[in-house]
Amino acid sequence: MTAADLPPSSLSSTVLAWSQGLASLSPGQPPCPGFRPDEWVETLANCRRFVDDFGPQADALGWDMITLFGCHPKSGVICGGPSGVLLPCTYPVLEARPDFMRKHLWTIPRDKPGRYRGIPVWECGKQRPATGPTACAIGRRTCL
């Protein structure tokens, strides 16, 4: 049984917030800089699949919204390293544990030094300026 099979009233408020946030996004419009259109379609599908397949388990293991779906409010996922563990997500999650997730051939640690604690990806478009690229500095790297 997956989160999609459960009535909304039986899901935690955390899992509901993840599900509602992802539901507010369109596969046809990447919400932040750094996604190619085809990559965004795949990422959104895999993030939604993750919430359906692993949402209650991940919540119980202590995974939080920003660690999973976080991005920089201005540069989005351009500097990939600081993004949440599911951004971008071109492969589905196969396993969720307290300290890592496994996707395809990789394990992604929950706690990664230097990971930016930004905003949920579904808030990115609301925070981003309407025109022109913006620069940000994360650690020693500068992103456009």
N, C-alpha and C positions, 0 to 999 in steps of 0.2 A: 504494500500500500504506500502511495506517495502522498505528499502534501496536497496535490491536486485532487486526490480522492477523498480527502477529509473535508467535513463541513467547516466553513470559515470560523465558526465559533469555537472549534476545537484547536485551532492554531494559536500559537503565542502571538502577542502583539508585535514582536520582533519579526517573525516570519511573515506576518501579514504586511508589515511595512516594507519588507523586501519585495514581496509579491506585488503590492500596489505600486511601488516605485518603478519596478521593471515593466509593469503593465502600462505605465504612463508614457513609455518610450516607443518610438516607431522604428521598425526595421529600415524604413526608407530615409531616415534622417539621423545620422550620427549626432549624439548630444553634445559632443565636445571635440576639440581638435585632437588629431592623432590617429583617428580611425579611417581606414580606407572603407568605402561603402560596402564591399563584399565582406571585409573583415568584421564590420559592425553587425551585419545581418547574422553572421555565424556566432559572434560574441553574445548578442542578445538572446539568441536561441539557446545557447549553452548556459547562460546565466539563468534563464527561466527554467531550463531543465534541472539545473543545480538546486534551485529553490524547491521544485517539485520532488526531486529525488532525495535530496539531502538536507532541506531546510530545517525541519524539526531537529534532526540529529546535530547539524552544525550549530544551531542555537543552543542546544543542550551542552555541547562541547565548549561553548563560550566564544564562538566566532562572532564578530560584530560587523555592523553595516559598512563601516569605513575600511576595515581590513579586507573585506570581500569586494566591495563595490566602489571604493574610494578613488578619487582622481583630483588633480590639482584644479582649483576653480578657474584658472585662466589658461593654462597650457594643456589641460585635459590629460591625455595619456601619451603625449609626445615623448616624454622622458620615461617610457615604460617602467623602469625600476621602481619609482616611487608610487606607482599605481596599486590599487587593490589586487589581491591574488587572482581575481577572476577577470581582470582587464589587461590586455585583451584576452579572450578565451576562445581560441580557435579549435580547441579539443574539449570534449566533455570531461567533467570530473568523474573519476572512477572510484575514488575513496576519500573519505573525510575522517581525519583523526584530530585529536586535541592540538597537536603541534605541527601538522602539515596536511596538505591535500595532494592527491596524486592525479595528474592529468597525462594521458598518453604515456610517454616514457619518462616524464619528469615528476619530481616531488617539489612542491612549493611550500617553503616554511611559513608558518603563521607569523612569527616574529622575525622580521628582517631589518637589520640595522639600516637606518636611513630611509625607511619607507615613510613617505609623506602621509600625514594624517589629514586628508583634505575633506572633501564633501562627497556625498553619494553621487554617482554618475548622473542620476536623474535630476539632480539640482544644478548640474554644471551649466546647462543652457540658460538657466535662469540667472546665473551669476556672471556669465560671460558678457563682455562688451559687445554691442551690436556690430561694430565694424573694426576691421584691421586686426593684424596679429598682435599678440602681446608677448612680452618676454618675461621670464621668471628665472630666478636662480634657486636651484635645489642642490644643497650641498655645494660642491665646487663646479657643477655643470650648469650651463646656461641653456635654456630651452627657448625656442621661439613659439 
